[in-house]
Amino acid sequence: FGWSAFFTNRDEERSEPSRRLLARGRLGSTASMLALGWYEPLPDAPPPAAPPPGLTEFSKRLARAFTDGLYCDLEVRCGAETVAAHRAVLARNPALAELLASPHTVGDCALPGPPGVSAGTLREAVRAHYLELEGRGDDAGAEAAPEGPIATLAALRGALPAEERAALEALIGPFDAAAAWAPLSDAVEVGGRFADCALRLSGGLHVMAHRFVLAGGEDGHYFAGAFRWPGAGDAAASVMMPEGLSHEALVAMLRLRYGAHALDTERLLEARHFADLLDWPDVRRLCEEGLEALLAEGGGADPDSLLAVVMHAEESVGLPARLKTAALAAAVRRWSQVAEAAARCEDGALPAARRAELGVLSRVRGRDGHVCGSLEEYLHAAADDLVEWEANLVASSPAAARRKLEGAWVHWHQLLFEYGHIFGTATAEARRARVADRRARLRDERAARKASELRLPAGKVWFEPSAEWREVPPNAVCPSGLEYRFDMQTGKNYARLC
């Protein structure tokens, strides 16, 4: 609202020596900050080394499922103890894939452990199959990352005696062959091998999936509750999906749940909605990031899709504020196209009052660059800013700053008029009265300060002008540069800023 012009004018009032001292102080402050090491890194410092890659989110979830023993379908016997695991994960190891595909193993769902290998060692070796690093093609980075499968097996090999190491390699293959294991997303995939749950949709369609991927210890409670239902723990478990979920959206969500990052932009809203219902926060987050990217400048969303996103943002309670802001920003950027799309909707998807409000917000963005969720929010914030600006005015403030302030108030009153046209004049008038009372108190305070500074004689008051005509009391002292008007019928004088 013109703060920059106000402070620019204030700087212009400084003397030349004052400006030189101010610049010298700024330079001295910068030098002190540099000497104290506030600028990190220093210009001649070498670039920091890149951190080693971490585990993928998919790997972390599967590793937690292994640690918690969730929906395991394989037992590796080690003497009197057993290590529970998931065949789909172990099948990424070519040495184990053949063994797991044999009819005997599939029927018993058990593997004999290697003799002479302790249960703790076997558990650590099996757990390494659940680990996968981000960007798994960098061998040097994989060896340096302590969390990866290569480093885990290398540490295990160094701690084992030769006999135990040889017995373990007879089961899982050479330790240094971990780099040749299949990616987790290829070994554990939607409808892939060892899928043990059918997700049934209305219309008779179904998709096969893995229970330990669908439900987790910290999320996926929709499926965890379904699996606890009597009879759901059988080998051929099935879960009925919520009404309204399409096959395409289910497959898109499952791919994200299985570690993929490619988004189906046609199903983002539906996928985001049902991901929240199924308690898949990772899928919901990816959908929200995709929506935010789609709504950004140059996102390429057509007006009908943009209208659908705006309607979803209006109706959704749990949508993050940043995503609602992005939807509103995209709508007001292309409001003419979105308004045409809304007019074409026969069911009145967007209420007329909301359409009018968004049209006003579009003009606000074009004038000030601000994006607000509602016109009420903008009026409230703008009034607070303008009152704060007016509270900082002094009698010696530049006339240009006063004119800018008054111009901003005129714009605020124009928007308040449109607000009253949309939501009712009573609400708008109550807001106008509150703001007018605040401004009147500020004017009285400024007038009292000015009268005290000028040491006006008793009975005299200082007249504080505004952009509107105000009555000039007979005992008032007026500043220069005002416009006056005399009412011949009442005999009263009026003045305002030129």
C-alpha positions as CSV (number, residue, x, y, z in Angstrom):
1,F,0.0,0.0,0.0
2,G,2.9,2.4,-0.6
3,W,5.3,1.8,2.3
4,S,8.2,1.8,-0.1
5,A,7.2,5.3,-1.4
6,F,6.9,6.6,2.2
7,F,10.3,5.4,3.2
8,T,11.9,6.5,-0.1
9,N,10.6,10.0,0.7
10,R,11.9,9.8,4.2
11,D,15.4,8.9,2.9
12,E,15.2,11.8,0.5
13,E,14.8,14.1,3.4
14,R,18.2,13.1,4.9
15,S,21.2,15.3,4.5
16,E,24.0,14.1,2.3
17,P,26.4,13.6,5.3
18,S,23.6,11.6,7.0
19,R,23.3,9.3,4.0
20,R,27.0,8.8,3.8
21,L,27.1,7.8,7.5
22,L,24.2,5.5,7.0
23,A,25.9,3.7,4.0
24,R,29.2,3.5,6.0
25,G,27.3,1.9,8.9
26,R,25.8,-0.7,6.6
27,L,29.1,-1.5,5.1
28,G,30.7,-1.7,8.6
29,S,27.9,-4.0,9.8
30,T,28.5,-6.3,6.7
31,A,32.2,-6.5,7.4
32,S,31.6,-7.3,11.0
33,M,29.2,-10.1,10.0
34,L,31.8,-11.5,7.6
35,A,34.5,-11.4,10.2
36,L,32.3,-13.3,12.7
37,G,31.7,-16.0,10.1
38,W,28.0,-15.3,9.5
39,Y,28.5,-15.9,5.8
40,E,28.9,-19.6,5.5
41,P,30.6,-21.1,3.6
42,L,33.4,-18.6,2.9
43,P,34.1,-17.7,-0.7
44,D,37.3,-19.8,-0.9
45,A,35.9,-22.8,1.0
46,P,35.6,-26.1,-0.9
47,P,32.0,-27.2,-1.6
48,P,30.6,-29.5,1.0
49,A,30.6,-33.2,0.2
50,A,27.3,-34.7,-0.8
51,P,25.7,-36.8,1.9
52,P,25.5,-40.6,1.2
53,P,22.2,-41.7,-0.3
54,G,19.5,-42.8,2.1
55,L,16.8,-45.5,1.9
56,T,13.8,-45.0,-0.3
57,E,10.4,-44.5,1.4
58,F,9.2,-47.8,0.0
59,S,12.2,-49.6,1.5
60,K,11.6,-48.0,4.9
61,R,8.0,-49.2,4.9
62,L,8.9,-52.7,3.9
63,A,11.7,-52.9,6.4
64,R,9.2,-51.8,9.2
65,A,6.8,-54.5,8.0
66,F,9.6,-57.1,8.3
67,T,10.7,-55.9,11.8
68,D,7.1,-55.9,13.0
69,G,6.4,-59.3,11.4
70,L,3.3,-57.9,9.4
71,Y,1.6,-60.4,7.2
72,C,4.6,-62.6,6.5
73,D,4.1,-65.5,4.2
74,L,7.4,-67.3,4.6
75,E,9.3,-68.8,7.5
76,V,13.0,-69.6,7.4
77,R,13.7,-72.2,10.0
78,C,16.9,-71.9,12.1
79,G,16.9,-74.7,14.6
80,A,14.2,-74.1,17.1
81,E,13.7,-70.5,15.9
82,T,12.2,-69.1,12.8
83,V,12.7,-65.9,10.8
84,A,9.4,-64.6,9.3
85,A,9.7,-62.8,5.9
86,H,7.9,-62.0,2.7
87,R,8.5,-64.1,-0.4
88,A,8.0,-61.2,-2.8
89,V,10.9,-59.3,-1.3
90,L,13.3,-62.2,-1.0
91,A,12.6,-63.1,-4.7
92,R,14.6,-60.0,-5.7
93,N,17.6,-62.1,-5.0
94,P,18.2,-64.5,-8.0
95,A,19.7,-67.1,-5.6
96,L,16.4,-67.2,-3.6
97,A,14.0,-66.6,-6.5
98,E,14.6,-70.1,-7.9
99,L,14.2,-71.7,-4.5
100,L,11.0,-69.8,-3.8
101,A,9.5,-70.8,-7.1
102,S,9.8,-74.5,-6.4
103,P,6.4,-76.3,-5.8
104,H,7.7,-77.6,-2.4
105,T,8.5,-74.2,-1.1
106,V,5.2,-72.7,-2.3
107,G,3.2,-75.4,-0.6
108,D,4.9,-75.3,2.7
109,C,5.7,-71.5,2.9
110,A,8.9,-72.5,4.7
111,L,12.6,-72.7,4.0
112,P,15.1,-74.7,5.9
113,G,17.8,-72.4,7.3
114,P,21.5,-73.1,6.7
115,P,23.1,-75.3,9.4
116,G,25.5,-73.5,11.7
117,V,24.0,-70.0,11.1
118,S,22.5,-68.3,14.2
119,A,19.0,-66.8,14.1
120,G,20.3,-63.3,14.6
121,T,22.7,-63.6,11.7
122,L,20.0,-65.0,9.5
123,R,17.6,-62.2,10.4
124,E,20.2,-59.6,9.6
125,A,20.9,-61.2,6.2
126,V,17.2,-61.4,5.4
127,R,16.6,-57.8,6.5
128,A,19.3,-56.7,3.9
129,H,16.8,-57.7,1.2
130,Y,14.4,-55.0,2.3
131,L,16.9,-52.3,1.9
132,E,17.3,-50.1,-1.2
133,L,19.0,-46.8,-1.6
134,E,17.8,-43.7,-3.5
135,G,19.2,-43.7,-7.1
136,R,20.6,-47.2,-6.6
137,G,23.0,-47.0,-9.7
138,D,25.9,-45.3,-7.9
139,D,28.1,-48.2,-6.6
140,A,30.5,-45.8,-4.8
141,G,27.7,-44.1,-3.0
142,A,26.0,-47.5,-2.3
143,E,29.2,-48.7,-0.6
144,A,29.6,-45.5,1.4
145,A,25.9,-45.5,2.7
146,P,25.8,-47.4,5.9
147,E,22.1,-48.2,5.5
148,G,22.2,-49.9,2.1
149,P,22.2,-53.6,1.4
150,I,25.9,-53.7,0.2
151,A,27.2,-52.0,3.3
152,T,25.0,-54.2,5.6
153,L,26.2,-57.4,4.0
154,A,29.8,-56.2,4.0
155,A,29.6,-55.5,7.7
156,L,28.0,-58.9,8.3
157,R,30.7,-60.7,6.3
158,G,33.4,-59.1,8.3
159,A,31.9,-60.2,11.6
160,L,31.2,-63.8,10.7
161,P,33.6,-66.7,10.9
162,A,34.4,-68.4,7.6
163,E,32.3,-71.5,8.2
164,E,29.1,-69.5,9.1
165,R,29.7,-67.1,6.2
166,A,30.0,-70.0,3.7
167,A,26.8,-71.7,5.0
168,L,24.9,-68.4,4.7
169,E,26.2,-67.8,1.2
170,A,25.0,-71.2,0.2
171,L,21.4,-70.0,0.9
172,I,21.4,-66.3,-0.2
173,G,24.3,-66.4,-2.7
174,P,27.6,-64.4,-2.6
175,F,27.5,-61.3,-0.4
176,D,29.1,-59.1,-3.1
177,A,26.2,-60.0,-5.5
178,A,23.7,-57.6,-3.7
179,A,24.3,-55.0,-6.4
180,A,22.7,-57.4,-8.9
181,W,19.5,-57.8,-7.0
182,A,16.4,-56.6,-8.7
183,P,14.9,-53.3,-7.6
184,L,12.3,-53.5,-4.9
185,S,9.7,-51.9,-7.2
186,D,10.2,-54.6,-9.8
187,A,10.2,-57.5,-7.3
188,V,7.2,-56.2,-5.3
189,E,4.7,-54.9,-7.9
190,V,1.0,-54.5,-8.2
191,G,-0.6,-57.9,-9.1
192,G,2.9,-59.5,-9.1
193,R,4.1,-62.8,-7.7
194,F,3.0,-63.9,-4.3
195,A,0.1,-61.4,-4.2
196,D,-2.2,-62.5,-1.3
197,C,-5.1,-60.1,-1.4
198,A,-7.8,-59.2,-3.9
199,L,-9.1,-55.6,-3.9
200,R,-12.7,-55.8,-5.1
201,L,-14.5,-52.9,-6.8
202,S,-18.1,-52.5,-7.6
203,G,-18.9,-54.0,-11.0
204,G,-16.9,-57.2,-10.4
205,L,-13.4,-55.9,-11.1
206,H,-10.6,-56.7,-8.7
207,V,-6.8,-56.0,-8.4
208,M,-4.4,-58.4,-6.7
209,A,-2.0,-56.9,-4.2
210,H,0.2,-57.7,-1.1
211,R,-1.1,-57.3,2.4
212,F,2.2,-56.2,3.9
213,V,2.3,-53.3,1.3
214,L,-1.4,-52.3,1.8
215,A,-1.3,-52.1,5.6
216,G,1.5,-50.9,7.8
217,G,2.2,-50.5,11.5
218,E,1.8,-46.7,11.2
219,D,-0.6,-46.3,8.2
220,G,-3.1,-48.2,6.1
221,H,-5.5,-48.7,9.0
222,Y,-8.4,-49.2,6.6
223,F,-6.8,-52.5,5.4
224,A,-5.5,-53.4,8.8
225,G,-9.1,-53.3,10.1
226,A,-10.3,-55.3,7.1
227,F,-7.6,-58.0,7.7
228,R,-8.7,-58.4,11.3
229,W,-12.2,-59.3,10.2
230,P,-13.1,-63.0,10.7
231,G,-12.0,-65.0,7.6
232,A,-9.9,-62.2,6.2
233,G,-6.7,-64.0,7.2
234,D,-7.1,-66.8,4.7
235,A,-4.7,-67.2,1.9
236,A,-7.3,-65.8,-0.6
237,A,-8.2,-62.7,1.4
238,S,-10.3,-60.1,-0.3
239,V,-11.2,-56.5,0.7
240,M,-14.2,-54.6,-0.7
241,M,-13.1,-51.1,-1.7
242,P,-15.1,-47.9,-1.0
243,E,-18.0,-47.1,-3.2
244,G,-17.1,-44.6,-6.0
245,L,-13.5,-45.6,-6.4
246,S,-12.7,-46.3,-10.0
247,H,-10.4,-49.0,-11.3
248,E,-8.0,-46.5,-12.8
249,A,-7.7,-44.5,-9.6
250,L,-7.1,-47.6,-7.6
251,V,-4.3,-48.8,-9.9
252,A,-2.8,-45.2,-9.8
253,M,-2.8,-45.2,-6.0
254,L,-1.4,-48.7,-5.8
255,R,1.5,-47.8,-8.1
256,L,2.4,-44.9,-5.8
257,R,2.1,-47.2,-2.7
258,Y,4.4,-49.6,-4.4
259,G,7.2,-47.0,-4.7
260,A,6.5,-45.5,-8.1
261,H,6.7,-41.7,-8.6
262,A,4.9,-41.2,-11.9
263,L,1.5,-39.6,-11.4
264,D,-1.7,-40.1,-13.4
265,T,-2.8,-36.4,-13.6
266,E,-6.3,-37.4,-14.9
267,R,-7.0,-39.1,-11.5
268,L,-5.2,-36.9,-9.0
269,L,-8.3,-35.5,-7.2
270,E,-9.9,-38.9,-6.9
271,A,-6.7,-40.6,-5.9
272,R,-6.0,-37.9,-3.3
273,H,-9.5,-38.2,-1.8
274,F,-9.4,-42.0,-1.5
275,A,-5.8,-42.1,-0.3
276,D,-6.9,-40.0,2.7
277,L,-9.8,-42.5,3.3
278,L,-7.5,-45.5,3.1
279,D,-5.0,-43.9,5.4
280,W,-2.1,-43.8,2.9
281,P,-0.3,-40.5,3.8
282,D,2.6,-41.1,1.5
283,V,0.2,-41.5,-1.5
284,R,-1.8,-38.5,-0.4
285,R,1.4,-36.4,-0.1
286,L,2.5,-37.4,-3.7
287,C,-0.9,-36.5,-5.1
288,E,-0.9,-33.1,-3.3
289,E,2.6,-32.4,-4.7
290,G,1.4,-33.3,-8.2
291,L,-1.7,-31.1,-7.8
292,E,0.5,-28.2,-6.6
293,A,2.9,-28.6,-9.6
294,L,-0.1,-28.8,-11.9
295,L,-1.5,-25.6,-10.5
296,A,1.7,-23.7,-10.7
297,E,2.5,-21.2,-13.4
298,G,2.6,-23.0,-16.7
299,G,1.1,-26.2,-15.2
300,G,-1.1,-26.7,-18.3
301,A,-4.4,-27.5,-16.6
302,D,-7.4,-26.9,-18.8
303,P,-10.2,-24.6,-17.4
304,D,-12.6,-27.6,-16.7
305,S,-9.9,-29.4,-14.7
306,L,-9.0,-26.2,-12.9
307,L,-12.6,-25.6,-12.0
308,A,-12.8,-29.2,-10.6
309,V,-9.7,-28.5,-8.4
310,V,-11.2,-25.2,-7.1
311,M,-14.4,-27.0,-6.3
312,H,-12.5,-29.7,-4.5
313,A,-10.5,-27.1,-2.6
314,E,-13.8,-25.4,-1.6
315,E,-15.4,-28.6,-0.3
316,S,-12.5,-30.4,1.2
317,V,-11.8,-29.7,4.9
318,G,-8.6,-31.6,5.2
319,L,-6.9,-30.1,2.1
320,P,-3.6,-28.3,3.2
321,A,-3.8,-24.5,3.2
322,R,-0.9,-24.2,0.8
323,L,-2.8,-26.4,-1.7
324,K,-6.0,-24.3,-1.3
325,T,-3.9,-21.2,-1.9
326,A,-2.4,-22.7,-5.0
327,A,-5.8,-23.6,-6.3
328,L,-7.1,-20.1,-5.7
329,A,-4.0,-18.5,-7.2
330,A,-4.5,-20.6,-10.4
331,A,-8.2,-19.8,-10.5
332,V,-7.7,-16.0,-10.2
333,R,-4.9,-16.1,-12.7
334,R,-7.2,-17.5,-15.4
335,W,-10.5,-16.4,-14.0
336,S,-12.2,-15.5,-17.2
337,Q,-11.7,-19.1,-18.5
338,V,-12.6,-20.7,-15.2
339,A,-15.8,-18.5,-15.1
340,E,-16.8,-19.7,-18.5
341,A,-16.3,-23.3,-17.5
342,A,-18.4,-22.7,-14.3
343,A,-21.2,-21.1,-16.5
344,R,-21.2,-24.2,-18.7
345,C,-21.9,-26.5,-15.7
346,E,-25.6,-27.2,-15.6
347,D,-25.6,-28.3,-11.9
348,G,-24.3,-25.0,-10.6
349,A,-21.1,-26.5,-9.4
350,L,-19.8,-23.1,-8.1
351,P,-22.4,-20.9,-6.4
352,A,-23.0,-17.5,-8.0
353,A,-21.8,-15.7,-4.9
354,R,-18.6,-17.5,-4.8
355,R,-18.1,-16.8,-8.6
356,A,-18.6,-13.1,-8.0
357,E,-16.2,-13.2,-5.0
358,L,-13.5,-15.0,-7.0
359,G,-14.0,-12.4,-9.8
360,V,-13.2,-9.6,-7.3
361,L,-10.2,-11.5,-5.9
362,S,-9.0,-11.8,-9.5
363,R,-9.0,-8.1,-9.8
364,V,-7.3,-7.7,-6.4
365,R,-4.5,-10.0,-7.6
366,G,-4.1,-8.0,-10.8
367,R,-3.8,-4.8,-8.9
368,D,-1.8,-5.8,-5.8
369,G,-0.5,-9.3,-6.5
370,H,-2.2,-10.7,-3.4
371,V,-4.1,-14.0,-3.4
372,C,-6.5,-14.5,-0.5
373,G,-9.0,-17.3,0.2
374,S,-11.9,-14.9,0.6
375,L,-12.8,-11.3,0.1
376,E,-13.5,-11.0,3.9
377,E,-10.0,-12.2,4.6
378,Y,-8.5,-9.6,2.2
379,L,-10.6,-6.7,3.6
380,H,-9.6,-7.6,7.2
381,A,-5.9,-7.9,6.4
382,A,-5.9,-4.8,4.3
383,A,-7.7,-2.7,6.9
384,D,-5.2,-3.8,9.6
385,D,-2.2,-2.9,7.3
386,L,-3.7,0.5,6.4
387,V,-4.6,1.4,10.0
388,E,-1.0,0.5,11.0
389,W,0.3,2.7,8.2
390,E,-1.9,5.5,9.3
391,A,-0.8,5.1,12.9
392,N,2.8,5.7,11.9
393,L,2.0,9.0,10.0
394,V,3.2,12.2,11.6
395,A,2.5,15.8,10.9
396,S,5.7,16.1,8.8
397,S,5.0,13.0,6.7
398,P,5.3,13.8,2.9
399,A,2.1,14.7,1.1
400,A,2.8,12.0,-1.5
401,A,2.6,9.3,1.3
402,R,-0.7,10.8,2.5
403,R,-2.1,10.7,-0.9
404,K,-1.1,7.1,-1.5
405,L,-2.7,6.2,1.9
406,E,-5.9,7.9,1.0
407,G,-5.9,6.2,-2.4
408,A,-5.5,2.8,-0.8
409,W,-8.5,3.6,1.5
410,V,-10.6,4.5,-1.5
411,H,-9.7,1.2,-3.1
412,W,-10.6,-0.6,0.2
413,H,-14.0,1.1,0.2
414,Q,-14.7,0.1,-3.4
415,L,-14.0,-3.5,-2.5
416,L,-16.2,-3.2,0.6
417,F,-19.0,-2.0,-1.6
418,E,-18.7,-5.1,-3.8
419,Y,-18.5,-7.2,-0.6
420,G,-21.8,-5.7,0.5
421,H,-23.3,-6.4,-2.9
422,I,-22.4,-10.1,-2.6
423,F,-22.9,-10.8,1.1
424,G,-25.3,-8.1,2.3
425,T,-25.1,-4.4,3.1
426,A,-25.5,-4.9,6.9
427,T,-22.3,-6.9,7.2
428,A,-20.4,-4.4,5.0
429,E,-21.7,-1.4,6.9
430,A,-20.7,-2.9,10.3
431,R,-17.2,-3.5,9.0
432,R,-17.1,0.1,7.6
433,A,-18.2,1.6,10.9
434,R,-15.6,-0.3,12.9
435,V,-12.8,0.9,10.5
436,A,-14.1,4.5,10.5
437,D,-14.1,4.5,14.3
438,R,-10.5,3.3,14.4
439,R,-9.4,6.0,11.9
440,A,-11.3,8.7,13.8
441,R,-9.4,7.9,17.0
442,L,-6.1,8.0,15.1
443,R,-7.0,11.4,13.6
444,D,-7.9,12.8,17.1
445,E,-4.6,11.5,18.5
446,R,-2.6,13.1,15.6
447,A,-4.5,16.4,16.0
448,A,-3.8,16.4,19.8
449,R,-0.1,15.8,19.2
450,K,0.1,18.5,16.6
451,A,-1.7,21.0,18.8
452,S,0.7,20.3,21.6
453,E,3.7,20.7,19.3
454,L,2.4,24.1,18.0
455,R,1.4,25.2,21.5
456,L,-2.0,26.4,20.2
457,P,-3.7,28.8,22.5
458,A,-6.7,27.7,24.6
459,G,-9.8,27.2,22.5
460,K,-7.9,26.4,19.3
461,V,-7.7,22.9,17.8
462,W,-5.7,21.4,14.9
463,F,-7.7,20.3,11.9
464,E,-6.7,16.8,10.6
465,P,-7.7,16.5,6.9
466,S,-8.5,13.5,4.9
467,A,-9.5,12.7,1.3
468,E,-13.2,13.1,2.2
469,W,-14.9,16.4,2.9
470,R,-14.8,17.1,6.6
471,E,-16.4,20.0,8.5
472,V,-13.9,22.6,9.7
473,P,-14.8,23.8,13.2
474,P,-14.7,27.6,13.7
475,N,-11.8,27.4,16.1
476,A,-9.7,25.1,13.9
477,V,-6.2,25.8,12.6
478,C,-5.7,24.1,9.2
479,P,-2.6,23.0,7.4
480,S,-1.7,24.4,4.0
481,G,-2.6,22.8,0.7
482,L,-6.2,22.0,1.4
483,E,-9.3,22.3,-0.8
484,Y,-12.2,24.3,0.8
485,R,-15.9,24.4,0.3
486,F,-18.5,26.7,1.9
487,D,-22.1,25.6,2.3
488,M,-24.3,28.7,1.7
489,Q,-27.3,27.1,3.4
490,T,-25.7,26.1,6.6
491,G,-22.8,28.5,6.8
492,K,-20.3,25.7,7.5
493,N,-16.9,25.3,6.0
494,Y,-15.6,22.0,4.7
495,A,-12.0,20.9,3.7
496,R,-10.2,18.0,2.3
497,L,-6.8,17.0,0.8
498,C,-6.2,18.3,-2.7
